[in-house]
Amino acid sequence: MDIKFQKIDRYRWLIPKRGNMRVPGLVFSNDELMKTIQQDQSLAQVVNVATLPGIINYSLGMPDIHWGYGFPIGGVAAFDIEEGIVSPGGVGYDINCGCRLMSTSLKADEIKPFIKDLVLALYQNIPSGVGSRGVVCLSKQDETKVAVEGAAWAVKSGFGQLDDLERTEDRGTMEGADPSVLSDRAIKRGLDQLGTLGSGNHFLEIQEIDRIYDQEVARAFNLFEGYVTVFIHSGSRGFGHQICDDFLKEMNKHISTIGFQLPDRQLSYAGLQSDLGRRYLAAMSCAANYAWANRQILMYLARETIMKTLSLNPRDLGMALLYDVCHNIAKKEYHLVDNHERLLCVHRKGATRSLPPKHPFLPKTYHHWGQPVLIPGDMGTHSYVLAGTQGAMDQSFGSCCHGAGRVLSRSKAIKKAKGRAISRELEDKGIFVQSRDKRTLQEEMPEAYKDVSQVVEVVHHTDLARKVARLRPLGVIKG
């Protein structure tokens, strides 16, 4: 598809309405990133999303946008609650894939001599990779509780503290979860995967804060140059994947009965007010809660491992949750549309919520500063902490990018990495990595991703979020 677009300003690009588009497309990017974006079909997917019923204002693309299933990864779209739709392709297979960042009292220079030992211990104690089994084996009754209670179940079970919930998006529990709508296959897949990292781009990373951009906000976030942070990126594992797969099959059958001609069958949907749409949202909420419980347990495992490996007590480690955000979700939220507040269903696929100061959903700790926005790089580049802004509410339904965004497919990355020792290349840069196999490292090598610093500059200059701190990787475990 030949996509016509217009450059609005240095960081915004408009795709005008044409054909069956109900709204224009709007992409946040710079010139260099836009050249990369045009190499896949993600702009065509922005156009396709713009044809869906009930879409409001724009079909949006973040600067890390790349081709995905149905919606582009890095895509945002909001739908009217009465006339709009919900689409599993607008959420993704890994429901509530997200990030959690912890600050510590450790100085990076003091632990660098022990990084190899620390990474190996984390790798041994935190299950990772395809099909890995967690430290928590659930009964069906307990799994039902996890699906409804989310991170609160993990805290009640001894994996963390009540304060952790205050610093988790939605307090780690999404309302409306109903395990009765789940398939037996989904339930079975979730029984033994709680407390596992997963595979692909999921990781646990030990980092050093190597630059502060906003001293006042960084201090409020407990981030100080030269200190250590711990970053976790994981999701709902096979449980969420199966839920997505189940409802995609049902919606594919549904869409063939209503006579609507989709530009891409991967955009199959159901009306938000339909029984199918409500059941999907109830199932999606179960997966979201499972993911929050999963990251809560992973944080606990990381804390215990670090203390044991470095012979520290909890006070010496001083690990505290900064925030936990989700990337793949559909949420009912109120937003201003033509100066009127309306209830919408906002799809964020490979996009992070970015709430401004004084927003009612913020914990008191961040009320004056805005939501911490966590942007991971890949295992060889920096990650970033940003703060939410009013600009995101005005332009993108309170949304921001979620990472660097792929520029090479996994197969192309493997081909480019042929004959190279990626782990050795990273170690030469002072980054120690443990992974289940070298194929994962090839798929996830730094060249497979866009330049995350450019992505962050775009969202900073468009006021979708503002820069607070930069984090440099020291040690990484991958699935």
N, C-alpha and C positions, 0 to 999 in steps of 0.2 A: 504494500500500500504506500503510495506517494503522499506523505504528510506535509501539508503546507503550514508553515508557522511564521509568526512575526515577532521580532525582537522588540519588547516594550521598553526595557531599559537594560542596564548592565547585567542584571541577574534574573530577569523575568521574560518568559516566552509564551506568546498566546497562540493557541491553535483555534482559529475561527470556526464557528458553527458551519457545518455543511452536511448535506445528505440527511441522515436520520439522527444526527446529533441533537440532543435536547438542550445542551449547554455547551459553551466553549471548553477547551482544554487550557490549563495553565500549568507551566512547568517552571520550576525554580532551578536555575543553572547558570554557569558562566560559559564563555565561548569554548574553552577547552573541553569541559565536561560535556557540552552539547554535541561536540564532534563524536565523542564516545557513545553517547546516548543514541545517536542516529545509526549506529552500527548494528543494533538489534531491532526487534519489533515492539519495543516498549511504548513508543509514541503512538503506534497503531492501537495498542491496548488502551492508552489514554482516550483515544477517539472512540473505541468500542464501548468503554465504560460510560461515556457521555450519552450513549443511546438508551441507557436503562431507564425504566419508568420511575418517576418521582425524584430524580437527581436534582440537587439544589446548587445553583451558582456556577460551579466549575467541576470538571474532572481534573484532579490535581496530580502533579508529579513532583516528588522531592528530588534534590540533586543527586541522590544515590540510586535513582530509578534504573531498573533493568527488567528484562523480560521475565515474566512469571506465568503461573497458571491462571488464565482468565484475566484478572487484574495484573498490572505490572507490580513488581516488588518495588516499594517506594511510592505506591499509589494511595491516594486518599479520596474518598467520595462520601458525601452526606446525602441521605434520602429522607423525604418527607415521611412522617410516621404513619400517615393515613394512606397515602397513594404510592408510597415507595416500597422498596424491596430489600431483602437481605440475600446475599450471594456468598456461598462458601468460598468461591474463587476470590472474593474480596477480603477474606480473612486469612486463607491459606491452610495448608495441611497441618503445620505445626502451630496449633492454636495457642495463643499466649506464649509464643516464643518471646523471651524478654531478657532483660539484664538486671543485675543486682550488683551494687558497688558498696564495698566496706572500707572505711578508713581504719587506720591503726595508729598505735603510739610508737611503731618501729621506725627507726631511721634506716634508709636504704643502704647506706654505706656499712652499717653494722651487720646486715644480713647477707650482703652480696657474697661473702666467702662460703655461705651455706646454701646458696641457691640450688645447686645441683641436688644436694640431699633433700632439700625441701620439695623440689619438683618431683623427685622420685617418690617421696613419701605420699604426696598428694595423688600421684598417679596410682599408687598401690591401694590407697584407701578410698578413692572415689571412683566407682564403676563408670566406665566410659566405653564408647563404641556401639556399633549396631547390635541390638539384641541383648545388651548388658542387663544384668539383674541388680536391683538395688539392695540396700541394707534393710529395707523395710518390706517384708512380705505381707500383703494385706489379705484379710478375709473379704468376702464380698460385702459383708456388713460394714467393715471399716472403710472399704473403697467408696461405698455410698456416702459415708460421712466426709471423706476427703473431697468428694465431688461437690458436696453442698457447702462445707465449711472452709475449704481452701487452706491458706497458711495458718489460720486459727487452729485447725486440727493438728498441724505439725507442732505449734507452740504448746498446745495442751498435752501433746504426747512427749514433751521434754526437749524438742528440737528448737531451742531459742527462747526469747523473752517476749512479753506482751508489748514492750516498746518497739519491737521489730514491726509489728502490725501498723503502728502509727506512721512508719516510713515506707510503707508498701502501697502502691496504687490500689485504690478501693479497699484499703486495709487487708488486701490479700484475699478478699471474698467477693465474688460477683453474684449479685442477687439473681433470682429466677432460675437457678440450677434445678433440674429435675432428672434424677438418675433413671426414672421409670421409662424415659424415652430412649435409653441407650440399648444398643444391640448386645447380645451375649458375647459376640466377638470383641467389641470395644471393652467390655468389662473384663474379659479374660486378659486382654493385652495390658490392662492397667494394674493387674494384681502384683506384679513383681518388678515394676520399673520405677517405683518411687525412690528418689535418692540416686538417680543416675544422670550423668551429664549428657549422654547421647553422642551423636557422630556429626560429621560434616563440619559446619562452621561453629558448632558449639565448643565452648572452651572454659577453662578456669585459668586466670592469669594473675601472677604476682607482678606488681608494677611499682614504679617510682614516680612521684609527682615531680616533674622536672620543669614546669613553668606555671606561674600564676598570672592570669590576665586581669582578674578583678579581686583585689585583696579583701575587700569588705565582704563580698559574697562568699569567697573561698573560706574565710574565717567562720562564717555562719554555717558553711557546709563541713567544717572540721577538716579542711584540706590545707596542708602546709608543704611548701617546697622541700624536697629531700626526704619526705616520709613515704611509707609504703601503703599501697592500697591493694585490695583483692577484688577482682572483677569476675563475675559469673555470667555466662550466657548459655541459657538452656530453655527448654519448653515443656510441652505436655507429653512428649515421647510417643510411643505407639498408641497410647490411649487417645490422644487428640487426633492423630493421623487416621485412626480407624473411624472416629466420629465424622471427620470431614469426608472420608471415602463413602461412608454409609449414606450421608445426606446428599452428596453429589449424585449418587446413583438414583436416589429418590427424586431429586429435583430435575435430573435429566428426563425422567419419565414424565414428570409434571409439566415441564415446559413444552413437550411435544403435544400436549392436549389443549393448550390455550391459544394456539395459533399465532404466537408472537415469534417473529423471525429474528433470532439472535445472530449478531455478526460473528459470534464464536460460541460454540456449545459449552465451552469452559466457563461461560458467564451464566450458566443456569441459575435460576433464582426462584424465590417464592415471595409473595406479598407479605409485608410485615404483619398485616392483620389476618393472614390466613393461618389455618391450623398447622400446615407444614412449616411456615415461617416461624411460628411461635415454638414449635418443637425443636427446630434447628437452634434457635437462640437459647433454649433451655439446655440442649446438649452442649452447645458451645460454651455456655457458662460452666458446665461440669468440667470441661477440659481446661478452661481458664483457671478454675480453682485448683485442679490437679497440678497445673504448672506452678502456681504460687506456692503450693505445699512442697513441690519438688525443689524449687530454688531455696526455700527456707531450710530444708533438710541439707541441701548441698552446702549452704553457708555454715551450718552447724558442723558438718563433717570437716570442712576446711579449717574452721576455728580450732577444733580439737586436734587435728593433724599438725597444724602449725605450732600449737602450744607444746605438744609432745616432742616434735622434732627439734625445736629450739629450746626446750626445757624452760618454758615460760609459764607463769600463772596468768589468769584472765586479766588482772590489773596491768601487768607488764605488757601484754599484747594490746590491750585497749581497743579491740576490734568492735566497731559499731557500724550498723547498717546506715549508709547514707540515704539510699532510696532503691526501690525496685520498680521498674517500668515494663509494660508489655508492648510488643510490636505488632502482633497479629491478632486483631480483635474487631468486633463490631459492637458499638456502645450507643445506648440511648442517652442523648445529652441535649441540653438547651443551648441554642445559639441564636444570635441576632441575625435575622434575614430581612433586609429592607427595613431596618429599624424596628422590627417586631421580633419578640422572643418566640422561638418555635422549637418544639421537640423534634429532634432528628435522630436518625440512626447513622452514626459516623463509622464508616469502614476505614480502618487503618491497616494496610498490609505492608509490612516492612516500613512502618512509620510509628513514631513515638508521640505520645501526648506531650504538649508543652503549655502548661498553665501559667498565667501571669501572677504577679504579686496580688494578694488579697482575694484570690479565687476561693470560693467556699469549699472546694474539694481538697485544698492544701492542708497538710498538718500544721499545727500552730508554729512549729519550729521554722517553717519556711514561708510563713504568711507574708512577711515583708520582702521576701527575696525572689519568690517564684519557684516553680517546681524544678528540682534537679533533673536535667535531661542528659541521659547517658548515651554516648555515641562511641561504640567500640570500633577500633581499627581492626586490622588482621593481626596475626601473631608476630609480624615483623615491623609494625608501625604503631604510632601513637594512638591512644584513645583520648576522648575528650569528655569533660563535664561542662555542661552549659546550664543556663537558667531560663525558665519559660518567660514569655513576654506577651504583652497585649497585642503585639503585631501578629502573633500566631492566631489569636482569637479573631482578629480582623480579617486575616487573609486565608487561613487554612483550617478553620474549625478547630483551632487549638492544637495543631499538628506540626511535627518537625521530622527531619530525616531520622534514620535509625542506625546508620553505619556508613561504610565506604561504598558498598554496592559492587557487585561483580562486574568485571569487564571481560573476563574469559569464562567460557563454560568449563565445567569440570573436565570434560574430555580434552578440550584445548589446553587447559592448564597442565594436565598430565603429559600431553604431547610436548609442550614447551619445556617441561621439567625433566624430560628424558635424559638420563646420563648425569644428572645433577644430584648432589647430596644436600637437600634442603635443610636438614637439621644441622649439618656442618656449616652451611652458609649463615644460618641464624646464630649459631654458637660463636662464629667469628665476629658477630656484632654484639656479643655479650648477652644473647638471649638463649636460654636453655629450654628445650622442648622435649616432651614425652608424648608419644602417640601410639595407637594400636598397630598402625602400619604406615609405611612410607607413602602409600597411595594417598592417604588423607593429607599428609603434608604437601604432596604435589598439588592436589586439588585446591588446597588452601594457601598456597604460597603467595607472598605479597603481590607479585605481578598479576595475580588473578583478580585483583580489586582495584577500583579507582583510588585516586589519591584522597585519603580521608581528610587531609588538611584543607584541600580545596572545597570539598563538600561542606565542611564546617564553616569555611569563610563565606560560602553562599548563604547559609542559614543565618549567620551572624549579620551579614550586611543587608539581608532582607528583613531582619528583625523577627524571624521565626523563633529564635533563641539567641542568647548572648553568651559569649565565651567566658568561662570561669577558670578552668585549669586544664592542663595537658598531662597525660600519663604515659610513661615509657615502659614497655614490657621488659621484665627481667627473666621471668620463667613462665612457661605455658604448658598445660596439659590439654591434649586434643583427643577426641573420640577416635 
